[in-house]
C-alpha cells in the first residue's frame, strides 16, 4: 500500500505549489534515472506515465516505490473499464494515486473511487475528450474523485497544431466550477506551466515535451538537471490563486 498518501489532499491543504515529473518513458532503467534527476532538482510528486505503465506495468511502480518511499507516486492508468481491479493492483504495488477517464462509465469511476478508499489512494479524474469540459469535471467531482486532470491530449494537439490547443483556455472555468484540486496537462511550455498555480492549478506537471521527448519517449535534454531545477524553483515560487468566492466560502 502507499506510504506517502496524498489521498486527502484539498485546496485548503494544498498551500504551496507542487511539481510532478511525468515519466513518459518505456523502460524502468530510464525511469529511475530520470526520477533521480527530477527529485534532486526539487520535484515533489512522481508519475508513472502511461507509456511506462504499458511497457513495464507493476514492475515500474514497485521499483519507483522502493527507490522513492517518501514521494507521492501517481500512476496514469487512464482506466476505462475494470476499474477496481486496475486500481487495486496499483495500490498493492505502492501507488498513491491512480487515474480514471471521465469518458468511462459511471460504474467504472465509482469502482475506482471505491478502490481509492480501500487502498488509501487519491483518485484523479481525467476530462480528455469531453465535449463539455466544465460539465465533465463537475460530474467527476460529484462521483467522488479527489482531483481533476484537465487534459488536452497528445494526438489531438498534434493533429491540429494550427489551433494552438492548450488546457489554459478552459482552466479558469473548470477551477471556478469545482472545489477539488485541479491539474492542467497537455503540451504546455515552461512559461505556461508556471502560470498554472496562479490560475488555481497548483500541481504542475513536467513531462513531454519539456523533459521527455514527445516522439521517442526518452529523456529529451542532456542538461536535464539544470532545466528541471530552474523549472521547479519557478513553480515553487509561484502564488496559488483560487476564485475569490471560494476563498470566502472556505
VOBA-1610 file (N, C-alpha, C; in pm, whole numbers, padded with zeros to 5 digits, always signed):
BEGIN
Unk+00083-00120+00000Unk+00000+00000+00000Unk+00087+00125+00000Unk+00028+00237-00034Unk+00102+00362-00044Unk+00161+00401+00091Unk+00281+00460+00088Unk+00348+00502+00210Unk+00354+00654+00222Unk+00311+00725+00122Unk+00320+00872+00124Unk+00187+00928+00074Unk+00080+00892+00142Unk-00055+00916+00091Unk-00084+01063+00067Unk-00144+01090-00049Unk-00197+01223-00080Unk-00349+01214-00097Unk-00405+01107-00049Unk-00548+01082-00071Unk-00635+01197-00024Unk-00607+01252+00092Unk-00695+01353+00149Unk-00662+01495+00109Unk-00583+01514+00006Unk-00542+01649-00031Unk-00662+01732-00075Unk-00664+01858-00035Unk-00771+01951-00072Unk-00708+02084-00113Unk-00790+02172-00166Unk-00739+02306-00197Unk-00692+02377-00071Unk-00761+02353+00039Unk-00724+02420+00164Unk-00589+02372+00216Unk-00558+02244+00196Unk-00432+02190+00247Unk-00319+02201+00145Unk-00353+02226+00020Unk-00252+02241-00085Unk-00207+02388-00085Unk-00123+02422+00010Unk-00089+02562+00035Unk+00034+02610-00041Unk+00108+02519-00101Unk+00227+02556-00179Unk+00227+02477-00308Unk+00269+02538-00419Unk+00270+02466-00547Unk+00360+02342-00542Unk+00322+02241-00618Unk+00398+02117-00627Unk+00438+02091-00772Unk+00550+02023-00788Unk+00596+01980-00921Unk+00581+01829-00931Unk+00516+01784-01038Unk+00500+01642-01068Unk+00581+01610-01193Unk+00674+01517-01184Unk+00751+01475-01300Unk+00682+01355-01364Unk+00647+01368-01492Unk+00577+01260-01562Unk+00678+01176-01637Unk+00692+01051-01596Unk+00789+00960-01658Unk+00723+00889-01776Unk+00708+00963-01887Unk+00650+00907-02009Unk+00759+00836-02088Unk+00814+00731-02027Unk+00926+00655-02081Unk+00882+00512-02103Unk+00971+00430-02157Unk+00931+00293-02191Unk+01016+00186-02125Unk+01100+00224-02029Unk+01171+00120-01953Unk+01205+00172-01814Unk+01218+00079-01721Unk+01238+00113-01581Unk+01372+00182-01559Unk+01475+00138-01631Unk+01608+00196-01611Unk+01607+00346-01636Unk+01553+00388-01750Unk+01546+00530-01781Unk+01454+00603-01684Unk+01347+00536-01643Unk+01253+00599-01549Unk+01321+00627-01416Unk+01395+00533-01364Unk+01464+00554-01237Unk+01570+00663-01249Unk+01644+00662-01359Unk+01748+00764-01379Unk+01686+00903-01387Unk+01578+00915-01462Unk+01512+01044-01478Unk+01450+01090-01346Unk+01389+00997-01274Unk+01328+01031-01146Unk+01433+01079-01046Unk+01551+01018-01046Unk+01657+01062-00955Unk+01697+01206-00984Unk+01711+01238-01111Unk+01746+01375-01150Unk+01635+01470-01108Unk+01510+01431-01133Unk+01397+01518-01102Unk+01387+01545-00952Unk+01405+01442-00871Unk+01399+01459-00726Unk+01513+01549-00679Unk+01632+01530-00734Unk+01744+01618-00699Unk+01713+01763-00736Unk+01641+01781-00847Unk+01606+01915-00894Unk+01496+01979-00811Unk+01422+01898-00734Unk+01318+01953-00650Unk+01177+01905-00678Unk+01160+01805-00764Unk+01026+01753-00794Unk+00965+01692-00668Unk+00833+01714-00654Unk+00762+01669-00534Unk+00689+01536-00553Unk+00623+01521-00669Unk+00547+01401-00699Unk+00608+01332-00821Unk+00597+01200-00826Unk+00649+01122-00937Unk+00533+01050-01005Unk+00526+01063-01137Unk+00418+00999-01213Unk+00472+00886-01300Unk+00412+00770-01286Unk+00436+00659-01378Unk+00349+00686-01499Unk+00410+00741-01606Unk+00334+00780-01724Unk+00275+00661-01796Unk+00175+00686-01879Unk+00107+00578-01949Unk+00201+00491-02032Unk+00298+00546-02108Unk+00391+00459-02181Unk+00466+00363-02088Unk+00503+00413-01970Unk+00575+00328-01876Unk+00483+00222-01816Unk+00357+00258-01791Unk+00259+00160-01743Unk+00244+00047-01845Unk+00235+00084-01973Unk+00216-00017-02077Unk+00340-00104-02094Unk+00458-00043-02084Unk+00582-00117-02108Unk+00624-00203-01989Unk+00607-00149-01868Unk+00665-00215-01750Unk+00565-00244-01639Unk+00449-00179-01643Unk+00342-00211-01550Unk+00380-00206-01404Unk+00340-00309-01330Unk+00362-00313-01187Unk+00509-00313-01150Unk+00594-00363-01239Unk+00738-00363-01211Unk+00788-00221-01193Unk+00740-00130-01278Unk+00782+00010-01268Unk+00731+00073-01139Unk+00606+00046-01104Unk+00550+00102-00981Unk+00629+00055-00860Unk+00657-00075-00853Unk+00731-00129-00739Unk+00873-00074-00732Unk+00938-00062-00848Unk+01076-00012-00850Unk+01083+00134-00804Unk+00990+00215-00850Unk+00988+00356-00810Unk+00948+00371-00664Unk+00854+00287-00618Unk+00815+00292-00477Unk+00933+00259-00387Unk+01012+00159-00425Unk+01127+00119-00344Unk+01234+00227-00343Unk+01254+00291-00455Unk+01359+00393-00468Unk+01320+00525-00403Unk+01190+00557-00407Unk+01144+00687-00356Unk+01026+00666-00260Unk+01053+00613-00142Unk+00944+00580-00049Unk+00870+00700+00006Unk+00929+00818-00001Unk+00867+00936+00059Unk+00804+01031-00041Unk+00807+00997-00170Unk+00747+01082-00273Unk+00614+01024-00319Unk+00509+01104-00323Unk+00382+01055-00378Unk+00402+01000-00518Unk+00342+00883-00543Unk+00359+00812-00669Unk+00224+00803-00740Unk+00214+00873-00853Unk+00091+00880-00933Unk+00103+00784-01049Unk+00001+00701-01072Unk+00004+00607-01184Unk-00105+00646-01284Unk-00061+00683-01404Unk-00153+00731-01508Unk-00210+00614-01586Unk-00306+00546-01524Unk-00366+00426-01584Unk-00459+00459-01702Unk-00521+00577-01698Unk-00625+00609-01796Unk-00732+00499-01800Unk-00777+00457-01685Unk-00871+00346-01675Unk-01003+00378-01743Unk-01050+00281-01824Unk-01179+00292-01892Unk-01276+00181-01852Unk-01225+00074-01794Unk-01310-00038-01753Unk-01230-00121-01653Unk-01298-00210-01584Unk-01229-00293-01484Unk-01166-00206-01377Unk-01240-00105-01333Unk-01183+00000-01250Unk-01125-00048-01118Unk-01197-00132-01047Unk-01148-00173-00915Unk-01021-00255-00927Unk-01019-00351-01019Unk-00903-00439-01032Unk-00778-00362-01070Unk-00790-00272-01169Unk-00673-00196-01211Unk-00619-00111-01096Unk-00707-00044-01026Unk-00664+00041-00915Unk-00608-00043-00801Unk-00673-00155-00773Unk-00626-00244-00666Unk-00484-00292-00692Unk-00455-00333-00815Unk-00321-00381-00849Unk-00216-00273-00823Unk-00247-00150-00862Unk-00151-00042-00844Unk-00138-00003-00696Unk-00251-00008-00623Unk-00245+00018-00480Unk-00159-00083-00408Unk-00173-00209-00442Unk-00091-00314-00383Unk+00058-00293-00412Unk+00088-00236-00528Unk+00227-00214-00568Unk+00287-00088-00508Unk+00203-00003-00446Unk+00255+00115-00379Unk+00212+00247-00436Unk+00113+00249-00526Unk+00067+00376-00582Unk-00003+00461-00477Unk+00018+00591-00485Unk-00053+00687-00401Unk-00172+00747-00472Unk-00174+00740-00605Unk-00284+00797-00684Unk-00298+00720-00814Unk-00421+00705-00861Unk-00448+00643-00990Unk-00545+00732-01067Unk-00551+00709-01197Unk-00626+00799-01284Unk-00732+00725-01363Unk-00856+00776-01357Unk-00968+00720-01432Unk-01017+00824-01531Unk-01062+00779-01647Unk-01109+00870-01751Unk-01255+00910-01727Unk-01284+01037-01748Unk-01421+01084-01739Unk-01512+01021-01842Unk-01456+00981-01956Unk-01538+00917-02060Unk-01577+00775-02024Unk-01522+00722-01917Unk-01562+00589-01870Unk-01705+00593-01816Unk-01765+00476-01805Unk-01899+00465-01749Unk-01897+00507-01602Unk-02010+00560-01555Unk-02021+00597-01414Unk-01978+00482-01323Unk-02016+00359-01360Unk-01985+00245-01275Unk-01835+00224-01261Unk-01760+00251-01367Unk-01614+00235-01361Unk-01553+00341-01271Unk-01599+00465-01285Unk-01550+00571-01197Unk-01580+00537-01052Unk-01701+00489-01027Unk-01740+00453-00890Unk-01649+00344-00833Unk-01615+00246-00917Unk-01532+00135-00869Unk-01388+00181-00841Unk-01337+00271-00922Unk-01203+00325-00893Unk-01205+00404-00764Unk-01311+00481-00742Unk-01325+00556-00618Unk-01331+00461-00498Unk-01402+00351-00512Unk-01408+00251-00405Unk-01269+00195-00376Unk-01192+00166-00480Unk-01056+00114-00462Unk-00968+00219-00396Unk-00988+00346-00432Unk-00913+00451-00367Unk-00936+00454-00218Unk-01061+00436-00178Unk-01094+00432-00036Unk-01030+00312+00032Unk-01034+00197-00036Unk-00982+00074+00023Unk-00830+00074+00037Unk-00760+00140-00055Unk-00615+00136-00057Unk-00549+00269-00025Unk-00628+00365+00024Unk-00572+00491+00066Unk-00513+00574-00045Unk-00574+00567-00166Unk-00520+00638-00281Unk-00607+00757-00320Unk-00543+00859-00372Unk-00612+00969-00437Unk-00659+00921-00574Unk-00784+00948-00608Unk-00835+00916-00741Unk-00843+01045-00822Unk-00776+01044-00936Unk-00775+01157-01027Unk-00869+01126-01144Unk-00949+01224-01184Unk-01040+01206-01296Unk-00998+01293-01413Unk-00979+01233-01530Unk-00926+01300-01649Unk-01040+01334-01745Unk-01047+01462-01787Unk-01156+01507-01874Unk-01125+01498-02024Unk-01016+01435-02062Unk-00975+01432-02202Unk-01086+01376-02292Unk-01114+01447-02400Unk-01212+01402-02498Unk-01355+01444-02469Unk-01380+01509-02357Unk-01516+01550-02324Unk-01560+01666-02412Unk-01684+01665-02454Unk-01737+01773-02535Unk-01755+01900-02453Unk-01798+01884-02328Unk-01815+01996-02237Unk-01723+01972-02118Unk-01609+02037-02120Unk-01507+02011-02019Unk-01555+02047-01878Unk-01619+02160-01865Unk-01663+02204-01733Unk-01764+02105-01675Unk-01864+02066-01756Unk-01965+01972-01709Unk-01902+01838-01672Unk-01804+01794-01750Unk-01737+01667-01722Unk-01664+01672-01588Unk-01596+01782-01562Unk-01522+01795-01437Unk-01615+01802-01317Unk-01727+01870-01332Unk-01826+01874-01226Unk-01878+01732-01198Unk-01907+01658-01305Unk-01954+01519-01290Unk-01850+01434-01218Unk-01724+01447-01254Unk-01618+01368-01191Unk-01611+01397-01041Unk-01620+01525-01006Unk-01617+01558-00863Unk-01740+01500-00793Unk-01855+01509-00855Unk-01978+01455-00794Unk-01969+01304-00773Unk-01894+01236-00856Unk-01881+01090-00843Unk-01772+01053-00742Unk-01701+01152-00689Unk-01611+01123-00577Unk-01463+01129-00605Unk-01421+01171-00725Unk-01278+01180-00748Unk-01221+01294-00663Unk-01096+01280-00623Unk-01035+01377-00534Unk-00953+01483-00604Unk-00933+01467-00735Unk-00856+01566-00810Unk-00897+01559-00956Unk-00905+01674-01020Unk-00943+01683-01160Unk-00818+01702-01246Unk-00806+01624-01353Unk-00700+01643-01451Unk-00763+01700-01577Unk-00738+01827-01603Unk-00787+01892-01725Unk-00682+01872-01832Unk-00716+01794-01936Unk-00616+01734-02024Unk-00652+01754-02171Unk-00564+01821-02243Unk-00574+01828-02389Unk-00476+01724-02444Unk-00527+01623-02514Unk-00449+01505-02547Unk-00339+01525-02650Unk-00241+01436-02644Unk-00123+01435-02732Unk-00163+01429-02879Unk-00247+01332-02915Unk-00286+01317-03056Unk-00369+01435-03104Unk-00458+01482-03019Unk-00544+01596-03054Unk-00459+01720-03084Unk-00365+01748-02997Unk-00277+01863-03018Unk-00196+01849-03146Unk-00140+01730-03168Unk-00052+01710-03283Unk-00129+01707-03414Unk-00258+01669-03409Unk-00339+01667-03532Unk-00380+01806-03575Unk-00380+01900-03480Unk-00425+02037-03511Unk-00327+02140-03456Unk-00202+02138-03502Unk-00105+02235-03447Unk-00143+02379-03474Unk-00220+02400-03581Unk-00258+02536-03617Unk-00354+02599-03516Unk-00417+02517-03434Unk-00514+02568-03338Unk-00450+02616-03207Unk-00326+02574-03185Unk-00259+02612-03061Unk-00335+02566-02938Unk-00382+02442-02940Unk-00465+02391-02831Unk-00388+02388-02699Unk-00453+02435-02595Unk-00390+02439-02463Unk-00495+02422-02353Unk-00462+02354-02245Unk-00557+02342-02134Unk-00581+02473-02061Unk-00499+02574-02086Unk-00518+02701-02018Unk-00647+02771-02060Unk-00698+02735-02179Unk-00819+02802-02229Unk-00938+02780-02136Unk-00963+02656-02098Unk-01079+02623-02015Unk-01048+02614-01867Unk-00920+02626-01832Unk-00880+02605-01692Unk-00953+02695-01593Unk-00962+02827-01615Unk-01030+02910-01515Unk-01175+02869-01490Unk-01247+02833-01596Unk-01386+02791-01580Unk-01398+02662-01501Unk-01304+02569-01522Unk-01306+02442-01450Unk-01274+02463-01303Unk-01175+02545-01274Unk-01141+02574-01135Unk-01259+02640-01064Unk-01327+02730-01132Unk-01440+02800-01072Unk-01559+02709-01046Unk-01577+02606-01130Unk-01694+02520-01120Unk-01676+02401-01026Unk-01554+02378-00980Unk-01525+02262-00895Unk-01462+02309-00764Unk-01449+02216-00670Unk-01389+02252-00541Unk-01267+02167-00505Unk-01244+02057-00578Unk-01127+01973-00553Unk-01007+02032-00628Unk-00884+01990-00593Unk-00768+02038-00667Unk-00777+02003-00816Unk-00722+02091-00899Unk-00723+02076-01044Unk-00580+02080-01096Unk-00554+02000-01197Unk-00424+01997-01263Unk-00446+02016-01412Unk-00360+02094-01478Unk-00371+02119-01622Unk-00257+02048-01694Unk-00292+01968-01798Unk-00193+01887-01868Unk-00215+01895-02018Unk-00105+01905-02092Unk-00117+01893-02237Unk-00039+01995-02316Unk+00092+01969-02339Unk+00171+02049-02430Unk+00206+02188-02383Unk+00203+02210-02253Unk+00236+02342-02201Unk+00385+02371-02212Unk+00418+02493-02248Unk+00558+02536-02243Unk+00596+02559-02097Unk+00725+02576-02072Unk+00770+02602-01936Unk+00703+02728-01881Unk+00700+02833-01962Unk+00640+02958-01917Unk+00492+02942-01888Unk+00420+02867-01971Unk+00278+02843-01948Unk+00255+02760-01822Unk+00336+02657-01803Unk+00319+02569-01688Unk+00333+02646-01557Unk+00426+02740-01554Unk+00449+02816-01431Unk+00331+02906-01397Unk+00246+02937-01495Unk+00128+03021-01467Unk+00015+02942-01403Unk+00022+02809-01404Unk-00089+02728-01357Unk-00129+02754-01212Unk-00035+02765-01117Unk-00079+02795-00980Unk-00160+02923-00970Unk-00123+03024-01048Unk-00197+03149-01046Unk-00337+03138-01103Unk-00363+03029-01177Unk-00496+03002-01231Unk-00572+02900-01148Unk-00516+02862-01033Unk-00584+02770-00943Unk-00551+02624-00963Unk-00440+02594-01035Unk-00399+02456-01058Unk-00255+02439-01010Unk-00236+02417-00878Unk-00103+02428-00819Unk-00011+02307-00831Unk-00061+02193-00880Unk+00028+02079-00903Unk+00065+02079-01051Unk+00188+02119-01079Unk+00234+02144-01216Unk+00311+02023-01268Unk+00272+01976-01387Unk+00334+01857-01445Unk+00440+01895-01547Unk+00558+01835-01533Unk+00662+01845-01635Unk+00687+01707-01691Unk+00665+01693-01822Unk+00689+01567-01891Unk+00718+01598-02035Unk+00651+01530-02129Unk+00666+01561-02271Unk+00592+01691-02300Unk+00651+01782-02381Unk+00783+01772-02445Unk+00893+01843-02369Unk+00867+01888-02245Unk+00967+01968-02175Unk+01088+01887-02133Unk+01065+01771-02072Unk+01178+01690-02025Unk+01179+01551-02086Unk+01070+01513-02151Unk+01062+01383-02220Unk+01036+01410-02367Unk+01111+01347-02455Unk+01091+01363-02599Unk+00954+01309-02637Unk+00871+01395-02696Unk+00734+01359-02725Unk+00718+01264-02842Unk+00825+01233-02912Unk+00819+01138-03022Unk+00891+01007-02987Unk+01012+01019-02931Unk+01090+00899-02898Unk+01057+00845-02760Unk+00990+00926-02676Unk+00959+00889-02538Unk+01084+00843-02464Unk+01186+00930-02470Unk+01311+00913-02399Unk+01347+01049-02340Unk+01443+01055-02245Unk+01479+01186-02189Unk+01517+01284-02299Unk+01463+01406-02290Unk+01472+01500-02402Unk+01591+01594-02393Unk+01652+01606-02276Unk+01751+01712-02259Unk+01870+01658-02183Unk+01989+01672-02243Unk+02111+01624-02177Unk+02144+01708-02054Unk+02090+01829-02046Unk+02111+01918-01932Unk+01987+01918-01843Unk+01933+01799-01821Unk+01804+01785-01755Unk+01804+01841-01613Unk+01912+01820-01539Unk+01916+01867-01401Unk+01901+02019-01395Unk+01973+02090-01479Unk+01963+02236-01478Unk+01823+02282-01518Unk+01770+02223-01626Unk+01638+02261-01676Unk+01530+02239-01569Unk+01534+02122-01508Unk+01433+02091-01408Unk+01452+02171-01279Unk+01575+02197-01241Unk+01599+02277-01121Unk+01540+02416-01138Unk+01560+02476-01254Unk+01503+02609-01281Unk+01351+02603-01285Unk+01298+02498-01346Unk+01153+02485-01356Unk+01089+02464-01219Unk+01149+02378-01137Unk+01094+02352-01004Unk+01099+02478-00918Unk+01210+02552-00927Unk+01222+02675-00848Unk+01115+02777-00888Unk+01089+02787-01019Unk+00988+02882-01066Unk+00849+02844-01018Unk+00817+02716-01021Unk+00686+02671-00974Unk+00673+02693-00824Unk+00774+02655-00750Unk+00767+02667-00603Unk+00757+02812-00558Unk+00805+02904-00641Unk+00797+03046-00607Unk+00665+03110-00649Unk+00583+03037-00725Unk+00457+03093-00776Unk+00353+03104-00664Unk+00259+03193-00685Unk+00149+03213-00589Unk+00025+03138-00636Unk-00036+03065-00545Unk-00162+02996-00577Unk-00277+03094-00563Unk-00363+03098-00663Unk-00479+03187-00658Unk-00603+03108-00696Unk-00698+03103-00603Unk-00827+03041-00629Unk-00932+03151-00645Unk-01046+03119-00703Unk-01152+03221-00716Unk-01185+03284-00581Unk-01205+03416-00580Unk-01230+03488-00455Unk-01351+03434-00381Unk-01454+03393-00456Unk-01574+03338-00391Unk-01543+03213-00312Unk-01458+03125-00368Unk-01424+03002-00299Unk-01343+03030-00173Unk-01255+03128-00180Unk-01176+03163-00063Unk-01267+03216+00047Unk-01367+03292+00010Unk-01460+03348+00108Unk-01544+03239+00174Unk-01575+03134+00097Unk-01657+03025+00150Unk-01580+02925+00235Unk-01448+02925+00220Unk-01368+02821+00288Unk-01341+02858+00435
//
